[in-house]
Amino acid sequence: MFKIIKFLIKSFLLIVLILAGFLGYARFIEPNTLVEKSIEISSPYVSENADNLKIAVFSDTHFSDDYDLEAFQKVLNSIEKNKPDLVFFAGDLIDNLDMFNGSPDDISKALQSIKAPLGKYSIFGNHDYGGGAENEYEKILSEGGFKVLKNQYFALDSHKLSIIGIDDFMIGYGDITKATWARDDYFNILLCHEPDIIDLILDYNIDLMVSGHTHGGQIHIPGYTEDFLPPYGKNYVKGLFEFSNSRLSKLYVNPGLGTTKIPLRFLSKPEITYITITRGE
């Protein structure tokens, strides 16, 4: 009997230690580990001037007490080192503006330090509407040197490249018909916070769609993660997806930088993505 009790106590203590280790890693280590992910996308629609053009993508900073400008400095250092031609921010800047203890002006100053010769572009995410952010988000990003695309089109004619920004679908005013602006002779990039929208635009001339929103599941545990994925973020959770439509469209879902609801990440490290587009079949 004593041996059984001793075994149960040891087993309980082992479970407690494993759980404590998991929580410690998920709270203090993984959320502070920035991954630099590089991918290459080849397309016959990439012009000679756009060949080997590098795009930096980051998303879902969710600035809060749990993700601050000190943590964001890693992203700034990465961008300075990699020297991209374009920078995209895919939405969800501040987790909850009403509860934010930091300074939006300081966020703008940090964003100002990002250099990209062909421009910096952003879109609204659902958290950029909630918590009183709707009237502040564009100001913060614009003062940081980003052009906010809200159901808008922007063309880099010298590179035969277009950027279409679709507004947030959960809370905002997302209008998928703007994908019709994609030209058949340009390489067309669509920015939309919610990745599942890709299924609605595959009949259009979209070559690359960039999204965030899912945090890569944030806590990636089979049987758990699927139940907590957000609306419009259940089908494409993280990474690169390729489609067999006429343009052979690609979708990249950036897993984001910050956290929401609970300050934990597990098997979904914060990431800044570098996408290089090349001319080819």
Number of C-alpha atoms within 10 A of each C-alpha: 6 7 8 9 10 11 12 12 12 12 12 12 12 12 12 12 12 12 12 12 12 12 15 13 16 21 17 13 14 17 24 19 15 18 16 15 14 13 13 12 16 16 18 14 22 25 20 13 12 20 17 18 19 22 22 24 27 25 31 28 25 24 26 21 13 16 20 16 18 8 18 19 12 16 21 16 12 16 23 14 9 13 16 23 18 19 25 23 29 29 30 28 26 29 26 20 23 11 12 15 11 15 9 19 14 13 20 18 15 15 20 16 14 20 18 19 10 14 16 24 23 26 30 31 31 22 26 26 21 17 15 14 20 17 10 13 23 20 16 20 25 17 15 20 20 23 18 22 20 21 21 16 17 15 15 13 9 9 17 18 21 20 23 26 30 29 27 26 19 16 14 18 13 20 15 17 12 18 25 13 17 22 16 12 13 21 24 25 24 24 29 31 35 30 26 19 20 24 10 11 18 19 14 20 24 30 24 23 25 25 35 31 29 27 29 26 24 28 21 15 11 8 8 11 15 15 10 14 19 15 14 18 24 17 15 21 28 22 16 15 14 11 14 9 13 12 19 14 23 21 24 22 29 30 26 31 29 30 22 20 6 10 17 21 27 19 14 22 23 28 22 23 25 21 20 19 22 20 17 12 8
